[in-house]
């Protein structure tokens, strides 16, 4: 005796539906994972830029201080770049440094986020940027900015 099959034209339609939904779900999970990883990389780059700004902010203009000109940053881009590169060397990064009003240093860092799942789509890395700043303040009881 032969077993009789039911269904006819609808055979396999559930399997096709599950395959399409599974592929979409895998793509959504991949996008969420890559976006989360990129956000962590941006957060790390921001933290590193902030630390570089602090390092550069510690480079005081000693001559101005001794002349009675107050606390000012050296604004020596070469010296600031040396201090920044010394901090960033272990990370393999480079910083762009700018000064504003003699008391503020601005730092921008560019880094690469190495993708995991997007590598299957020939996207090996994504650029991330970090921004940081430090303002020199001084005072005995409270910060004096002028």
C-alpha positions in Angstrom: 0.0 0.0 0.0 1.1 3.5 -0.8 0.8 6.4 1.7 -1.3 9.1 0.3 0.2 12.7 0.5 -1.9 15.7 1.2 -1.2 19.3 0.3 -0.3 19.4 -3.3 0.8 22.8 -4.5 1.6 24.2 -1.0 4.4 21.7 -0.4 7.6 23.4 0.9 6.0 26.9 1.3 6.6 26.9 5.1 10.3 26.1 4.6 10.7 28.9 2.1 9.0 31.3 4.5 11.2 30.2 7.4 14.4 30.6 5.3 13.5 34.1 4.3 12.6 35.1 7.9 15.8 33.6 9.2 17.9 35.4 6.7 16.3 38.7 7.6 16.7 38.0 11.3 20.4 37.2 10.8 20.9 40.5 8.9 19.2 42.5 11.7 21.3 40.9 14.4 24.4 41.6 12.3 23.5 45.3 11.9 22.8 45.6 15.6 26.1 44.0 16.5 28.1 46.1 14.1 26.4 49.3 15.2 27.0 48.5 18.9 30.7 47.8 18.1 31.1 51.0 16.2 29.5 53.0 19.1 32.0 51.4 21.5 34.8 52.4 19.1 33.5 56.0 19.0 33.3 56.1 22.8 36.9 54.8 23.1 38.1 57.3 20.5 36.4 60.1 22.4 38.0 59.0 25.7 41.4 58.8 24.1 41.0 62.3 22.6 39.9 63.6 26.0 43.0 62.1 27.6 45.3 63.6 24.9 43.6 67.0 25.5 44.5 66.7 29.2 48.1 65.7 28.4 48.5 68.7 26.0 46.8 70.9 28.6 49.5 70.1 31.1 52.0 71.8 28.8 52.0 75.2 30.5 53.7 78.3 29.1 56.3 78.7 31.9 57.7 82.0 30.6 54.2 83.7 30.7 53.7 82.3 34.2 57.1 83.6 35.4 56.4 87.0 33.8 53.1 87.2 35.7 51.0 86.6 32.6 49.0 83.9 34.4 48.4 80.3 33.4 48.4 79.9 29.6 49.0 76.9 27.4 52.3 76.9 25.4 50.4 76.8 22.1 53.5 75.2 20.7 52.0 72.8 18.2 55.2 70.9 17.8 55.6 70.3 21.6 51.9 69.5 21.9 52.2 67.0 19.0 55.1 65.3 20.7 53.2 65.0 23.9 50.1 63.7 22.1 52.1 61.2 20.0 53.8 59.9 23.1 50.4 59.2 24.7 48.9 57.7 21.5 51.9 55.6 20.3 50.7 52.4 22.0 47.3 52.7 20.3 48.7 53.4 16.8 46.7 56.6 16.5 47.4 60.2 15.5 45.8 63.4 16.9 45.1 66.7 15.3 45.5 69.5 17.8 44.3 73.1 17.8 44.3 75.8 20.4 41.6 78.3 21.2 42.0 81.5 23.3 45.2 80.5 25.0 43.4 78.3 27.6 41.7 75.6 25.6 43.1 72.7 23.5 40.9 70.8 21.0 41.9 67.3 19.9 40.5 65.2 17.1 41.4 61.5 16.6 40.6 59.3 13.7 40.5 55.5 14.3 39.3 52.4 12.5 36.7 50.0 13.7 37.4 46.5 12.4 34.1 45.0 11.4 33.2 41.4 12.2 30.0 40.5 10.2 30.2 43.2 7.6 33.4 41.6 6.4 31.2 39.1 4.5 30.0 42.1 2.5 33.6 43.4 1.8 33.4 46.1 4.5 36.5 45.4 6.5 36.6 48.6 8.6 34.7 51.8 9.4 36.2 55.1 10.3 35.4 56.5 13.7 36.3 59.9 15.1 37.0 61.0 18.6 36.8 64.6 19.9 38.1 66.0 23.1 38.9 69.3 24.7 40.5 70.6 27.9 40.3 74.1 29.3 43.0 75.4 31.6 41.5 76.8 34.8 43.1 77.8 38.1 42.2 79.3 41.4 42.5 78.7 45.1 38.9 78.5 46.2 37.1 78.3 42.8 38.1 78.1 39.2 39.1 81.4 37.6 38.7 81.4 33.9 39.8 84.9 33.1 
